[in-house]
Amino acid sequence: MSTYTSYYSRNKDKVKAKNGTYYENNKEKYQEYYSKNAEEKKAAQTEYRNTHIEEIAEAAKLYCKTEKGQRRNKTSSWKFKGITHTFESYNDLYDHYLTAKQCEEANCNMTLIDNSFTVNKRVLNYNYKTKEYRGIVCHTCNLKLNKIDRENEA
């Protein structure tokens, strides 16, 4: 462990406060520098992405397998679909999704298996027309509820 690393680990809050203060005091210099060098920075980023495409893709795959990556993917999907809910945030909805053990429709036991079509897979159910969240249900009940929605539309 380097000297700086050990110092940083002991004084993390102090270092962060000092760096933040330095940035605030020199904010105009930073903004001026980045506005002048925006094109160069963008070109360097593009070149890096093009030369390290396999490594970046592999890192993304590994991230998606982590708990944080799974949370981000699931909540991003719900946000993209425009699902409305009564929870404080999508993270709270995700926590509810993870802790739900029984289907809110038929009280059957559920499992947390993504990317499979098992009968008791956990699913977030919502009205596809209004985008309103209805509950955490098993895959089978989700199909039944969606079928009822389609029949009511017709």
C-alpha positions as CSV (number, residue, x, y, z in Angstrom):
1,M,0.0,0.0,0.0
2,S,1.4,3.4,-1.0
3,T,1.9,6.2,1.5
4,Y,-0.8,8.3,-0.2
5,T,-3.3,5.3,-0.1
6,S,-2.8,4.7,3.6
7,Y,-3.1,8.5,4.3
8,Y,-6.2,8.7,2.1
9,S,-7.8,5.7,3.9
10,R,-7.2,7.3,7.3
11,N,-8.3,10.9,6.2
12,K,-10.9,10.3,3.5
13,D,-13.4,12.9,4.6
14,K,-10.6,15.5,5.0
15,V,-9.2,14.9,1.5
16,K,-12.7,15.0,-0.1
17,A,-13.5,18.3,1.7
18,K,-10.2,19.8,0.6
19,N,-10.7,18.7,-3.1
20,G,-14.3,20.0,-3.1
21,T,-13.1,23.4,-1.7
22,Y,-10.3,23.5,-4.3
23,Y,-12.8,22.8,-7.1
24,E,-15.3,25.5,-5.9
25,N,-12.5,28.1,-5.6
26,N,-11.3,27.2,-9.2
27,K,-14.6,26.4,-10.8
28,E,-14.2,29.0,-13.6
29,K,-10.8,27.8,-14.5
30,Y,-12.1,24.2,-14.8
31,Q,-15.1,25.3,-16.9
32,E,-12.8,27.4,-19.2
33,Y,-10.4,24.5,-19.6
34,Y,-13.1,22.0,-20.4
35,S,-14.9,24.3,-22.8
36,K,-11.6,24.9,-24.7
37,N,-10.7,21.3,-24.8
38,A,-14.1,19.7,-25.2
39,E,-13.4,18.4,-28.8
40,E,-10.1,16.9,-27.8
41,K,-11.6,15.2,-24.8
42,K,-14.4,13.8,-26.9
43,A,-12.0,12.5,-29.5
44,A,-9.8,10.9,-26.8
45,Q,-12.9,9.2,-25.3
46,T,-14.0,8.0,-28.7
47,E,-10.6,6.6,-29.5
48,Y,-10.4,4.9,-26.1
49,R,-13.8,3.3,-26.6
50,N,-12.9,2.1,-30.1
51,T,-9.6,0.6,-29.0
52,H,-11.0,-1.1,-25.8
53,I,-14.4,-2.2,-27.1
54,E,-14.1,-5.8,-26.0
55,E,-12.9,-4.9,-22.5
56,I,-15.7,-2.4,-22.1
57,A,-18.3,-4.9,-23.2
58,E,-16.9,-7.5,-20.8
59,A,-16.9,-5.0,-17.9
60,A,-20.5,-4.2,-18.7
61,K,-21.5,-7.9,-18.7
62,L,-19.8,-8.4,-15.3
63,Y,-21.5,-5.3,-13.9
64,C,-24.9,-6.5,-15.0
65,K,-24.4,-9.6,-13.0
66,T,-23.7,-7.7,-9.8
67,E,-26.5,-6.8,-7.4
68,K,-26.1,-3.1,-8.1
69,G,-26.2,-3.8,-11.9
70,Q,-29.3,-5.9,-11.6
71,R,-31.0,-3.2,-9.6
72,R,-30.1,-0.5,-12.1
73,N,-31.3,-2.6,-15.1
74,K,-34.6,-3.4,-13.5
75,T,-35.4,0.1,-12.2
76,S,-34.3,1.6,-15.5
77,S,-36.6,-0.7,-17.4
78,W,-39.5,0.3,-15.2
79,K,-38.7,4.0,-15.6
80,F,-38.4,3.6,-19.4
81,K,-41.8,1.9,-19.5
82,G,-43.3,4.8,-17.5
83,I,-44.6,2.7,-14.7
84,T,-46.2,4.8,-12.0
85,H,-46.2,3.7,-8.4
86,T,-46.9,5.0,-4.8
87,F,-43.4,4.2,-3.4
88,E,-40.9,6.9,-2.5
89,S,-38.6,5.9,-5.4
90,Y,-38.0,3.1,-7.9
91,N,-35.3,1.8,-5.5
92,D,-38.0,1.3,-2.8
93,L,-40.2,-0.4,-5.4
94,Y,-37.2,-2.7,-6.3
95,D,-36.7,-3.5,-2.6
96,H,-40.4,-4.5,-2.4
97,Y,-40.0,-6.6,-5.5
98,L,-37.0,-8.4,-4.0
99,T,-38.8,-9.1,-0.7
100,A,-42.1,-10.3,-2.1
101,K,-42.3,-14.0,-1.5
102,Q,-46.0,-14.6,-2.3
103,C,-48.0,-13.6,-5.3
104,E,-50.3,-10.7,-4.5
105,E,-53.0,-12.1,-6.7
106,A,-53.2,-15.8,-5.8
107,N,-50.9,-16.1,-2.7
108,C,-48.7,-18.7,-4.4
109,N,-45.0,-18.9,-3.7
110,M,-42.7,-17.1,-6.1
111,T,-39.0,-17.3,-7.0
112,L,-36.6,-14.7,-8.3
113,I,-35.4,-16.1,-11.5
114,D,-34.9,-13.7,-14.4
115,N,-34.7,-14.7,-18.1
116,S,-36.7,-17.9,-17.7
117,F,-40.4,-18.7,-18.1
118,T,-41.0,-20.6,-14.9
119,V,-44.5,-20.7,-13.6
120,N,-43.7,-19.1,-10.3
121,K,-41.3,-16.4,-11.5
122,R,-41.7,-13.0,-9.8
123,V,-43.0,-10.3,-12.0
124,L,-44.0,-6.6,-11.5
125,N,-47.5,-6.3,-12.8
126,Y,-48.9,-3.0,-14.2
127,N,-51.7,-1.9,-16.4
128,Y,-50.2,-1.7,-19.9
129,K,-52.5,1.1,-20.9
130,T,-52.3,3.4,-17.9
131,K,-48.8,2.3,-16.8
132,E,-50.1,2.0,-13.2
133,Y,-48.4,-0.4,-10.9
134,R,-50.7,-3.2,-9.5
135,G,-48.4,-5.5,-7.5
136,I,-45.8,-8.2,-7.5
137,V,-47.3,-11.4,-9.0
138,C,-46.2,-14.7,-10.3
139,H,-45.7,-15.2,-14.1
140,T,-48.9,-17.2,-14.4
141,C,-51.1,-14.6,-12.7
142,N,-49.4,-11.8,-14.7
143,L,-50.5,-13.6,-18.0
144,K,-54.0,-14.0,-16.7
145,L,-54.3,-10.4,-15.6
146,N,-52.9,-9.2,-19.0
147,K,-55.4,-11.4,-20.8
148,I,-58.3,-9.9,-18.8
149,D,-57.0,-6.4,-19.6
150,R,-57.0,-7.2,-23.4
151,E,-60.5,-8.7,-23.2
152,N,-61.8,-5.6,-21.4
153,E,-60.3,-3.4,-24.1
154,A,-62.1,-5.2,-26.9
